[in-house]
Amino acid sequence: MGCYVGIDLAHAIGNVELHLTDWGVDFACWCNYKYMNGGPGSIGGFFLHKKHAEDYSIPRFLGWWSHKRETRFEMSNRLELQPGAAGFQLSNPPVLETVSLLASLNVFSQTTIKELRKKSILLTGYLELLLKQNFSQLPEGEQFDAKRPRVDDRVTVEIISPSDPDQRGCQLSLRFSCLTEDFHQKLYRSGIICDTRKPNIMRVAPTPLYNTFTDVLMFFKQLQQML
């Protein structure tokens, strides 16, 4: 019989095209505060393949919102699960967190993920080109050393995300030959938001819904000036 396979879509939802039903994915879940722009603490999302829609034997947490709407308030003390993903709900979603997500979905409705993805490939490709043409990389076999942060007095930048656009979303993870903490804070103060993973990784995500090629160029120029 095999097992159920679930996918974590935290960095995929709103970022790349997804065809979960066609792919036969059993279930998936995701947060909406990243590329979906729901804001910190936003409610999550859940997908259940239609082939499991009426399989009520699947283990789950139960709540009163998993009960069918039509009989929810009859108080019969007999659970009637809703089919599909709705049967996995626990309680009513927080209103303010739902409204913030709805505002973002209204913006998404003005385009398509297909169009966003086309722009994303170009946008991230532009960032990749600027970095590769203007920053050197660590010599082959040489490792980052926090006690000797510079190589030949130049900061090197290595893109550790896959080079194939089909194997990545809009984000590039960059590995520097120096500690990122100092210039990360300078970028933040200049209005450029990235995040880091100590000691020397920075994640940069030019998001096609609201970022532009000018934004990418501005980030590159600021980084070049600081390094």
Secondary structure, DSSP 8 states (H G I E B T S, - for coil): -----EEE-TTTTTTS---HHHHT--EEEEESSSTT---TT--EEEEE-GGGTT-TTS-----GGGB-GGGTTS--S---B-SGGGGG--S---HHHHHHHHHHHHHHTTS-HHHHHHHHHHHHHHHHHHHHHHS----TT----TTS--BTTB--EEE-S-SSGGG--S-EEEEESS-SHHHHHHHHHTT---EEETTTEEEE---TTT--HHHHHHHHHHHHHH-
